[in-house]
Amino acid sequence: FNTKSITIKQGELFTTHITEKYTDTFTNECQLLNAPKVVQISQKNARGSTLRKLQVAGIVANSVLSEGEQRAISLADFLTEVQMNPNNKGVFFDDPITSQDHHRREKIAERLVGLASQKQVIVFTHDIAFFIRLKISAEIANTPLSYTTIRNTGGTPGVINPQLPWIVQPVKARIGTLKDMLVRLKKIEKEKSEDEYLFAAKSWYSLLREAWERAVEERLLKGVVERFSFRIQTQKIKKIIVTDDLINEIEIGMTESSKWVHDAAAGLNPTPPDTTKAESDLKFFEDFAAKCVAA
């Protein structure tokens, strides 16, 4: 049976109904992702099938483009495929960016959030900076967002934990984490040696100090300027209210949480604060957070 006529007709139909739409969609995706626009799509028909490949001036794309450019092109190609299938209801992305794509993080985050307005989008990422960009882009676009973490705990991979890593936790979550840690700190105080308690208390107070620092960004400055953020949110400036009382409380909180973290002279031999003091310092911070709310 000669399939030549079928192959020819397949090519004609593909060109008429698919190639033009695919090319237009692919070109648009490249623009949205800031991907190279020099890539051409070529197709080959064989045995009733149509194959396509991406080329630059007749040369296979991965021979002349950088790794980051290749990833951007591949993502644009995948997003095009997704839109060509009207039955597609959800999309998974596994680490959609690498270190080579750092200057495209914002573009890729915005594009995935845009896609999420049409269908469910699930993203797996190890990149905290990219996660922050996704989160901010979703907030700006008013797109619903939920997240969780998958961790390797005690050598056991795949442990689901709804709590974000400490470094990206907002103030409210950090208060919860510090409360949980305080329970363990009380147990160490009761059951372990003085040195073990000292090390644990220093660690706890170090995190309390970091929580105060995050509160300055998130609560006092209303998120106008934040670490990891790729923009200054000037529209929130009008929400900033700074009073002498708030500044005084921040200074007290930072002082109390910092004095036990730094190395002390051996001759002073300071006694670490007990958990009653730690609980009081955490309550002071929690009261501040309740008074100085987020934007």
C-alpha positions in Angstrom: 0.0 0.0 0.0 1.5 3.3 -1.1 1.2 6.0 1.6 2.6 8.8 -0.5 -0.8 10.3 -1.3 -1.8 10.2 2.4 1.5 11.8 3.3 1.0 14.6 0.8 -2.5 15.2 2.0 -1.4 15.1 5.6 1.2 17.8 4.9 -1.3 20.0 3.1 -3.8 19.7 5.9 -1.1 20.3 8.5 0.1 23.4 6.7 -3.4 24.8 6.2 -4.8 24.2 9.7 -1.9 23.8 12.0 1.4 25.4 10.8 0.2 29.0 10.4 -1.6 29.0 13.7 1.3 27.3 15.4 3.8 29.7 14.0 1.8 32.8 15.1 1.3 31.4 18.6 4.9 30.3 18.9 6.1 33.8 17.8 3.9 35.4 20.4 5.1 33.1 23.1 8.7 33.9 22.2 7.9 37.6 22.6 6.2 37.1 26.0 9.2 35.1 27.3 11.9 37.4 25.8 13.1 34.4 23.8 15.2 34.7 20.6 13.0 35.5 17.6 15.4 34.0 15.0 14.0 30.5 15.3 12.2 29.1 12.3 9.9 26.1 12.2 10.4 23.5 9.5 8.2 20.5 8.9 8.8 17.1 7.2 6.2 14.7 6.1 6.9 10.9 6.1 4.6 7.8 6.1 1.5 9.7 7.0 3.1 11.6 9.8 4.2 15.3 10.1 7.3 16.1 12.1 8.6 19.5 12.9 11.9 21.0 14.2 13.2 24.3 15.3 16.0 25.8 13.3 18.1 29.0 13.1 19.1 29.8 9.5 18.7 26.1 8.6 20.8 24.9 11.5 19.3 22.9 14.4 18.5 25.4 17.2 20.4 23.7 20.0 23.6 24.0 17.9 23.8 27.8 18.0 21.7 28.9 21.0 22.8 29.2 24.6 21.4 26.9 27.2 19.2 29.7 28.6 17.9 30.6 25.1 17.2 26.9 24.3 15.2 26.6 27.5 13.2 29.7 26.6 12.6 28.4 23.1 11.5 25.0 24.5 9.2 26.6 26.9 7.6 28.7 24.2 7.3 25.6 22.1 5.6 23.7 24.9 3.2 26.6 25.7 2.3 26.7 22.0 1.5 23.0 22.1 -0.7 23.5 25.2 -2.7 26.1 23.4 -3.1 24.0 20.3 -5.0 21.4 22.3 -8.4 22.7 23.4 -9.0 19.6 25.6 -6.0 20.4 27.8 -7.2 21.4 31.3 -4.0 21.4 33.3 -0.3 21.8 32.9 2.7 20.7 35.0 6.1 22.5 34.9 9.1 20.9 36.6 11.8 23.5 37.3 10.8 25.7 34.3 13.9 27.9 34.7 17.6 27.4 35.4 20.4 29.7 36.5 20.8 30.5 32.8 17.3 32.1 32.8 17.8 34.5 35.7 17.1 37.5 33.4 13.8 35.9 32.2 12.5 35.0 35.7 9.9 37.8 35.7 8.8 37.2 32.1 8.4 33.4 32.7 6.6 34.0 36.0 4.2 36.4 34.4 3.5 34.1 31.5 2.7 31.1 33.8 0.4 33.2 35.9 -1.3 34.4 32.7 -1.8 30.8 31.6 -3.3 30.0 35.0 -6.2 32.3 34.2 -7.2 29.8 31.5 -6.4 26.4 33.1 -4.8 24.9 36.2 -1.0 25.4 36.3 1.2 23.3 38.7 4.8 24.4 39.1 7.6 22.4 40.9 10.6 24.6 41.6 13.8 24.6 43.8 14.3 28.3 43.0 13.2 30.6 45.9 13.6 33.7 43.8 11.4 32.3 41.1 8.8 31.2 43.7 8.7 34.8 45.0 8.2 36.1 41.4 5.4 33.7 40.8 3.7 34.7 44.1 4.0 38.4 43.4 2.9 38.0 39.8 -0.2 36.1 41.0 -1.0 38.8 43.6 -0.7 41.5 41.0 -2.9 39.6 38.5 -5.4 38.7 41.3 -4.9 35.0 40.3 -5.7 32.4 43.1 -2.5 30.7 44.3 -1.9 27.9 46.7 1.5 26.3 47.6 3.1 23.5 49.6 6.6 22.1 50.0 8.0 18.6 49.3 11.0 17.9 51.5 13.6 15.3 52.2 13.2 14.7 55.9 15.6 12.4 57.7 16.6 10.8 54.5 13.0 10.2 53.5 12.1 12.1 50.2 8.6 13.2 49.2 7.5 14.5 52.7 4.6 17.0 52.1 4.7 20.0 54.4 2.3 22.9 53.8 4.7 25.3 55.7 7.0 27.3 53.5 10.8 27.4 54.2 11.7 29.9 56.9 13.4 32.3 54.4 10.1 33.0 52.5 7.7 32.8 55.5 5.7 36.0 56.1 5.5 37.4 59.7 2.3 35.5 60.7 3.9 32.2 59.7 7.1 33.0 61.4 5.3 33.6 64.7 3.7 30.2 64.3 7.2 28.6 63.6 8.7 30.4 66.6 5.9 29.1 68.9 6.5 25.6 67.7 10.2 25.9 68.3 9.6 27.4 71.8 7.8 24.2 72.8 11.0 22.2 71.9 13.2 24.9 73.6 11.3 24.4 76.8 11.9 20.6 76.6 15.6 21.2 76.1 15.7 23.6 79.0 14.1 21.0 81.2 15.9 17.8 80.0 19.3 18.8 78.5 22.6 20.3 79.6 23.2 24.1 80.0 25.4 24.1 76.9 22.7 22.4 74.8 20.1 24.9 76.0 22.5 27.8 75.3 23.0 26.7 71.6 19.2 26.1 71.1 18.4 29.5 72.7 20.9 31.3 70.5 19.4 29.7 67.5 15.8 30.6 68.5 16.7 34.2 69.3 18.6 34.5 65.9 15.3 33.5 64.2 13.3 36.0 66.3 15.7 38.7 65.2 15.1 37.7 61.6 11.4 37.8 62.2 11.8 41.4 63.4 13.7 42.3 60.2 11.0 40.7 58.1 8.4 42.7 60.1 10.1 45.9 59.1 9.8 45.0 55.4 6.3 43.5 55.5 4.6 45.5 58.2 6.3 48.9 58.8 7.2 49.5 55.2 4.1 47.7 53.9 6.1 45.6 51.4 7.2 48.6 49.4 10.8 47.2 49.4 11.4 43.5 50.1 14.3 41.2 49.6 14.0 38.8 46.7 11.4 41.1 45.1 12.1 42.3 41.6 10.4 45.6 42.0 9.7 48.5 44.3 5.9 48.7 44.9 5.5 52.5 45.0 1.7 52.2 45.1 1.9 51.0 48.7 3.9 54.0 49.9 0.7 55.8 50.9 -0.1 53.0 53.3 3.1 53.5 55.4 2.5 54.9 58.8 5.6 55.3 61.0 5.2 56.4 64.6 7.7 56.9 67.5 6.0 54.1 69.3 6.5 51.6 66.5 10.1 52.6 66.0 10.7 52.3 69.7 9.2 48.8 69.8 11.3 47.7 66.9 14.5 49.0 68.6 13.5 47.1 71.8 12.7 44.0 69.9 15.9 44.0 67.9 18.0 44.7 71.0 16.5 42.0 73.0 16.8 39.4 70.3 20.3 40.4 69.2 22.1 40.6 72.6 22.1 36.8 73.0 23.2 36.0 69.4 26.6 37.8 69.4 29.7 36.3 70.9 30.3 37.5 74.5 33.5 38.0 76.4 34.4 34.9 78.5 34.8 37.0 81.6 31.2 38.2 81.4 29.8 34.6 81.2 26.3 35.9 80.6 23.3 33.6 81.5 21.1 32.9 78.5 17.5 34.0 78.9 15.1 31.3 80.1 12.0 30.2 78.2 9.8 32.5 80.3 11.8 35.4 78.9 11.7 34.0 75.4 8.0 33.6 75.6 7.6 37.2 76.8 9.8 38.4 73.9 7.8 36.5 71.4 4.6 37.9 72.8 6.0 41.4 72.5 6.7 40.7 68.8 3.3 39.2 68.2 1.7 42.3 69.8 3.7 44.5 67.5 2.6 42.5 64.4 -1.0 42.8 65.5 -0.7 46.5 65.8 1.4 47.1 62.7 -0.5 45.2 60.0 0.5 44.2 56.5 -0.7 46.3 53.5 
